[in-house]
Amino acid sequence: MPWPRRRPVQAIPALAILAFAVFLTFALTRLFQVEQEMRSNVSENMLWVVTQAQVASHRLDEAVHRRVLGDSDVQPTLRFDVLVSRLTLLDEGPQRRYMEALGFGGELSMAFQRLEAIEARLGDVEPGATDAADDIHAESEPLLRELNRIANAVMVEEWESTGARLDKHRDSLVQAIASVMGITLSGCLLAILLLASLRDRLETQRLERSLEQEKQASDFYRSFAAMVSHQFRTPLAIIDSGLQRLLRRGETMTQEQRHTRYQRMREAIAQMTRLLESSLATARLDGGKVEARPEACDLVALTKVACHLQEEASAQRRIEVHASAPSILAWCDRSLVEQVLANLLSNAIKYSPPDTEITVGLDVDGQGRVVCSVADRGMGIPADELPRLFERYFRSRHVTNTSGIGLGLNIARHLSRLQHGDLEVRSQHGEGTTFTLTLPGMRGRHEHVDHQATN
């Protein structure tokens, strides 16, 4: 059975990049060649030189005849020098090679011989010296005819070379346009490959996030199952024991004894309710179902309400609120902050002696953030346990006899960071613990909105 052939997927971007580079190099080369060919145009210069030589020959013949007729202002020698300079240009370097390529090398040599003959008679040109004028005319007339032939040949050659040059430039331009089209196609292919790669990357990231969420959910359910099997056993045992005793001895119990049993069962049910609420809150956070809807909130008023509710729930009034101003505005979600404060205050009451005071401080730091600190004077937290305090299901070894499942602080920190704030802790074992909640102030409102827009 033959092996299936694999498509060279990895080679496609390399080939596209190679094609892009080849087409770009070819187009630039052709355009450079066209520019160089347009610069080197010998025939246009040659036609000008030949034309100037014709004009100089005419003017020399005219000056000679005017001098013979008695015009003393004309200078035939000067006109002769101009003619010599024009013909000398035709006899140098590329111009000489160009003339020989047209087949006029001999005529050019003959022209210089005629100039020698003219120069020999030029000194005899005086008023009335018609013989000298006739001899010069006899030499300049054939020279002028040769220059006319050369001019015609140069013009014809220029037309032909211009046509050939235009054809070549047109071919080069077509090749450059084809290369540009190749560059465009290669660029489009690269863009398509880039978009496909980005799409695959986004899909991969989405799958990774989904897998991570699945893993977190799986871990949560395993932990939840283990925690429920452990944490529910005690309250259920309390409820079952209380009900059994009421069934067996309820009629013989006093009202106070029945009330005590009912109260213990209610506390067990409340513990189970808190357990379920914390677990559901954790599940919502893991699933991204909790969103912050920030608004301007008076944290002083909000904190005082939260403290009052906790004092009523614990039947104790020992929470002192100290604020740096009567009203401190924070940019936060009111309901989420209430949950965080409820957790911090209930922990402070739970883990500190009844006769100690709990202090809540409210202030604004130098960066415009609102700071709320909850300090108790309870047993404190050992230094080696502080780094793990916000981990899920973590509980200090010194509070194993106190009800709790180790989810409250983990949820509180998540809710704080969800509002672009944070929750930190400072503690000294045996002296107390201080939790510090930091939230964006009104000065950071626009920064918060900009951050959401960029995300």
C-alpha positions in Angstrom: 0.0 0.0 0.0 1.6 3.3 -1.1 2.1 6.1 1.4 -0.2 9.0 0.9 1.5 12.1 -0.5 1.6 15.1 1.7 1.1 18.5 0.4 4.1 20.7 0.9 2.2 23.3 2.9 5.3 24.7 4.5 6.9 25.3 1.0 4.1 27.5 -0.2 5.0 30.7 1.8 8.7 30.2 0.9 7.9 29.9 -2.8 5.6 33.0 -2.6 8.4 35.0 -1.0 10.9 33.7 -3.6 8.6 34.6 -6.5 8.0 38.1 -4.9 11.8 38.7 -4.7 12.4 37.4 -8.2 9.7 39.5 -9.8 10.8 42.6 -7.9 14.4 42.2 -8.8 13.6 41.6 -12.5 11.3 44.7 -12.7 13.9 47.0 -11.1 16.6 45.6 -13.4 14.5 46.3 -16.5 13.6 49.8 -15.4 17.2 50.5 -14.7 18.2 49.3 -18.1 15.6 51.5 -19.8 16.8 54.5 -17.8 20.4 53.9 -18.8 19.5 53.5 -22.5 17.5 56.7 -22.5 20.5 58.5 -21.1 22.9 57.3 -23.9 21.6 58.8 -27.2 24.6 59.5 -29.4 22.5 60.1 -32.6 20.8 63.2 -31.3 24.2 64.8 -30.4 25.6 63.8 -33.8 22.7 65.4 -35.7 23.3 68.7 -33.8 27.0 68.6 -34.6 26.5 67.9 -38.3 23.9 70.7 -38.5 26.2 73.1 -36.8 29.0 72.1 -39.3 26.6 72.8 -42.2 25.8 76.3 -40.8 29.5 77.0 -40.2 30.3 76.0 -43.8 27.6 78.3 -45.2 28.7 81.2 -43.1 32.4 80.7 -44.1 31.4 80.9 -47.8 29.3 83.9 -47.2 32.0 85.7 -45.2 34.5 85.0 -48.0 32.3 86.5 -50.7 31.4 89.5 -48.6 35.1 90.2 -48.0 35.8 90.0 -51.7 33.0 92.5 -52.3 34.6 95.0 -50.0 33.0 94.3 -46.5 35.8 94.9 -44.1 33.7 93.9 -41.0 33.5 90.3 -41.8 36.1 87.8 -40.5 36.5 84.7 -42.7 39.3 83.4 -40.4 36.9 83.3 -37.4 34.2 81.5 -39.5 36.9 79.0 -40.6 37.9 78.3 -37.0 34.3 77.6 -36.1 33.9 75.2 -39.0 37.1 73.4 -37.9 35.9 73.0 -34.3 32.6 71.5 -35.6 34.3 69.0 -37.8 36.8 68.2 -35.0 33.8 67.1 -32.8 32.8 64.7 -35.5 36.3 63.2 -35.6 36.6 62.4 -31.8 35.9 59.2 -29.9 32.3 57.8 -30.1 31.5 60.3 -32.8 34.2 59.0 -35.1 33.1 55.4 -34.5 29.5 56.4 -35.2 30.5 58.0 -38.5 32.5 55.0 -39.5 29.5 52.8 -38.6 27.4 54.8 -41.0 30.1 54.5 -43.7 31.3 58.1 -43.8 34.8 57.6 -42.3 36.4 58.4 -45.7 34.2 61.5 -46.3 35.2 62.8 -42.9 38.9 62.4 -43.8 38.3 64.1 -47.1 36.6 67.0 -45.3 39.7 67.7 -43.3 41.8 67.7 -46.6 39.4 70.3 -48.0 39.8 72.4 -44.9 43.6 72.4 -45.5 43.0 73.6 -49.1 40.6 76.3 -47.9 43.1 77.4 -45.2 45.8 77.7 -47.8 43.7 80.2 -49.8 42.2 81.9 -46.9 45.1 84.4 -46.5 44.5 85.6 -50.1 41.0 86.7 -49.5 41.0 90.5 -50.1 38.6 92.9 -51.8 38.4 92.1 -55.5 40.3 88.7 -55.1 37.7 86.7 -56.9 40.1 83.9 -57.8 40.7 83.1 -54.1 37.0 83.3 -53.4 36.3 80.9 -56.3 38.9 78.4 -55.1 37.5 78.4 -51.5 33.9 78.0 -52.9 35.1 75.1 -55.0 36.3 73.3 -51.9 33.5 74.3 -49.5 30.7 73.4 -52.0 31.6 69.6 -52.0 32.2 69.8 -48.3 28.7 71.2 -47.8 27.2 68.4 -50.0 29.0 65.8 -47.9 27.7 67.3 -44.7 24.2 67.3 -46.2 24.6 63.5 -47.0 25.9 62.9 -43.5 23.0 64.8 -41.9 20.5 62.9 -43.9 22.1 59.6 -43.0 22.2 60.6 -39.3 18.6 61.6 -39.4 17.5 58.3 -41.0 19.6 56.3 -38.5 18.1 58.3 -35.7 14.6 57.5 -36.8 15.4 53.8 -37.1 17.3 53.7 -33.8 14.5 55.6 -32.1 11.9 53.1 -33.4 14.1 50.2 -32.3 14.6 51.8 -29.0 10.9 52.4 -28.5 10.2 48.8 -29.4 12.8 47.7 -26.9 11.5 50.1 -24.3 7.9 48.8 -24.9 9.1 45.2 -24.5 10.9 46.2 -21.3 7.8 48.0 -20.1 5.6 45.1 -20.8 8.1 42.8 -18.9 8.1 45.3 -16.0 4.3 45.4 -16.0 4.2 41.6 -16.0 6.7 41.6 -13.1 4.5 44.0 -11.2 1.5 41.8 -11.8 3.6 38.9 -10.5 4.6 40.9 -7.5 0.9 41.8 -6.9 -0.1 38.1 -7.2 2.7 37.0 -4.9 1.8 39.7 -2.4 -1.9 38.7 -2.5 -0.8 35.0 -2.0 1.3 36.1 1.0 -1.6 38.1 2.4 -3.9 35.2 2.0 -1.4 32.9 3.7 -0.9 35.4 6.5 -4.6 35.7 7.0 -5.0 32.0 7.0 -2.1 31.7 9.5 -3.7 34.3 11.7 -7.1 32.5 11.5 -5.4 29.2 12.4 -3.6 30.9 15.2 -6.8 32.5 16.5 -8.6 29.1 16.2 -5.8 27.4 18.0 -5.9 30.0 20.8 -9.7 29.6 21.0 -9.3 25.8 21.2 -6.6 26.3 23.8 -8.8 28.5 25.8 -11.7 26.0 25.5 -9.4 23.2 26.6 -8.2 25.3 29.5 -11.8 26.1 30.5 -12.7 22.4 30.2 -9.7 21.5 32.3 -10.6 24.2 34.9 -14.2 23.0 34.9 -13.0 19.4 35.3 -10.6 20.4 38.1 -13.4 22.4 39.7 -15.9 19.5 39.6 -13.4 17.1 41.0 -12.5 19.5 43.8 -16.1 20.3 44.3 -17.0 16.7 44.6 -14.2 16.0 47.1 -15.1 19.1 49.0 -18.8 18.4 49.1 -18.2 14.8 50.3 -16.1 16.2 53.1 -17.8 19.5 54.0 -21.4 18.3 53.6 -20.8 15.3 55.9 -20.6 17.3 59.1 -23.7 19.6 58.6 -25.8 16.7 57.3 -24.7 14.6 60.3 -25.8 17.4 62.6 -29.2 17.7 60.9 -29.7 14.0 60.9 -28.7 13.6 64.5 -31.0 16.5 65.5 -33.9 15.2 63.6 -33.5 11.7 65.1 -33.3 13.0 68.6 -36.4 15.2 68.0 -38.3 12.1 66.6 -37.3 10.0 69.6 -37.4 12.5 72.5 -39.2 15.5 71.1 -42.2 15.2 73.3 -40.1 14.9 76.4 -37.8 17.9 75.5 -38.3 21.3 77.0 -38.9 24.3 74.7 -35.3 25.5 75.3 -33.9 22.1 74.3 -35.9 22.0 71.1 -34.9 25.6 70.3 -31.3 24.6 70.7 -31.7 21.7 68.3 -33.5 23.8 65.8 -30.8 26.5 66.0 -28.0 23.9 65.4 -29.8 22.5 62.4 -30.4 26.0 61.0 -26.6 26.8 61.4 -25.8 23.5 59.6 -28.2 24.4 56.7 -26.7 28.0 56.6 -23.3 26.5 56.3 -24.4 24.3 53.4 -26.1 27.3 51.7 -22.8 29.3 52.0 -21.0 26.4 50.5 -23.3 26.2 47.5 -23.2 29.9 47.0 -19.4 30.1 47.1 -19.2 27.1 44.7 -21.6 28.6 42.3 -19.8 31.9 42.4 -16.5 30.2 41.6 -18.1 28.3 38.7 -19.5 31.6 37.3 -16.1 33.2 37.5 -14.4 30.2 35.8 -16.9 30.3 33.0 -16.6 34.0 32.5 -20.2 34.6 33.4 -19.4 37.5 35.9 -19.0 40.9 34.3 -18.2 44.2 36.0 -20.5 47.1 35.2 -18.6 50.0 36.8 -20.2 53.3 37.9 -19.5 56.1 40.3 -20.0 54.7 43.8 -19.7 56.4 47.2 -17.5 53.9 48.9 -18.0 55.5 52.3 -21.7 55.0 52.2 -21.4 51.6 50.7 -19.0 50.4 53.3 -21.1 51.7 56.2 -24.1 49.8 54.9 -22.0 46.6 54.6 -20.7 47.0 58.2 -24.2 47.6 59.5 -25.4 44.4 57.9 -22.5 42.4 59.3 -23.1 43.8 62.8 -26.7 42.8 62.6 -26.0 39.3 61.3 -23.4 38.7 64.0 -25.4 40.4 66.8 -22.2 42.4 67.6 -21.4 46.1 67.2 -17.7 46.4 67.1 -16.8 47.7 63.6 -15.3 51.2 63.4 -15.2 53.1 60.0 -12.6 55.8 59.5 -12.8 57.7 56.2 -10.5 60.6 55.1 -13.5 62.4 53.6 -17.3 62.2 54.1 -17.7 60.9 50.6 -15.1 59.0 48.5 -16.1 58.1 44.9 -14.8 54.9 43.3 -15.3 53.7 39.8 -16.6 50.2 40.5 -19.4 47.7 40.4 -21.5 48.2 43.5 -22.8 44.6 43.8 -19.3 43.1 43.3 -17.8 45.4 45.9 -20.6 44.5 48.3 -19.7 40.8 48.0 -16.0 41.5 48.6 -16.7 43.7 51.7 -19.1 41.1 53.0 -16.5 38.4 52.8 -13.7 40.5 54.4 -16.0 41.8 57.2 -17.4 38.3 58.0 -13.9 36.8 58.1 -12.7 39.6 60.4 -15.6 38.9 62.8 -15.2 35.1 62.5 -11.5 35.0 63.2 -11.1 37.6 65.9 -12.2 37.6 69.6 -15.6 39.1 70.3 -14.1 41.8 72.6 -11.8 43.2 70.0 -12.5 46.0 67.6 -12.5 45.7 63.8 -11.3 48.8 61.9 -12.2 49.8 58.4 -10.2 52.6 56.8 -11.1 54.5 53.6 -8.7 56.8 51.7 -7.3 57.8 48.3 -3.7 57.1 47.5 -1.3 59.2 45.5 -2.3 57.6 42.2 -5.9 58.5 42.6 -7.0 54.9 43.6 -9.5 54.3 46.4 -8.2 52.2 49.2 -10.3 50.3 51.7 -8.6 48.4 54.5 -10.2 45.9 56.9 -8.1 45.2 60.0 -8.8 42.8 62.8 -6.9 41.9 66.0 -7.4 38.2 65.8 -5.1 35.3 65.7 -3.3 36.4 62.5 -1.9 34.2 59.7 1.5 32.5 59.8 4.1 33.9 57.4 4.5 30.6 55.5 0.8 30.5 54.7 0.4 34.1 53.4 1.5 33.3 49.8 -1.2 30.6 49.5 -4.0 32.5 51.3 -5.9 33.4 48.1 -5.7 29.9 46.6 -8.9 28.0 46.1 -9.9 25.7 49.0 -6.9 26.7 51.1 -7.4 27.1 54.8 -5.0 27.9 57.5 -4.0 25.1 59.8 -5.1 27.3 62.8 -8.7 27.6 61.7 -9.6 24.0 61.1 -12.2 24.1 63.9 -13.9 27.1 62.3 -16.5 26.7 59.6 -15.4 27.5 56.0 -14.4 26.0 52.7 -11.5 28.2 51.5 -13.3 29.8 48.6 -14.3 33.3 49.9 -10.9 35.0 49.6 -10.3 33.5 46.2 -13.6 34.8 45.0 -13.0 38.2 46.6 -9.6 38.7 44.8 -11.1 37.6 41.5 -14.0 40.1 41.9 -11.5 42.9 42.8 -9.3 42.3 39.8 -12.4 42.0 37.6 -12.9 45.7 38.4 -9.2 46.6 37.6 -8.5 46.7 41.3 -6.8 44.2 43.7 -6.9 42.6 47.1 -3.8 42.2 49.3 -3.1 41.0 52.8 -0.7 41.9 55.6 -0.7 39.8 58.8 1.4 39.1 61.8 0.7 35.8 63.6 -0.9 36.5 67.0 -1.4 40.2 66.3 -4.1 40.5 63.6 -4.6 40.7 59.8 -5.3 43.6 57.5 -6.9 43.1 54.0 -6.5 46.0 51.6 -9.0 46.4 48.7 -7.8 48.8 46.0 -10.3 50.2 43.4 -10.0 52.7 40.6 -10.9 56.2 41.6 -12.8 58.7 39.5 -9.4 60.0 38.2 -8.8 56.6 36.7 -12.2 56.4 35.1 -11.0 57.4 31.6 -8.1 55.0 31.8 -10.4 52.2 32.7 -12.7 53.0 29.7 -9.7 53.2 27.4 -8.4 49.9 28.6 -11.8 48.3 27.9 -11.8 49.8 24.4 -8.4 48.4 23.5 -9.4 45.0 24.7 
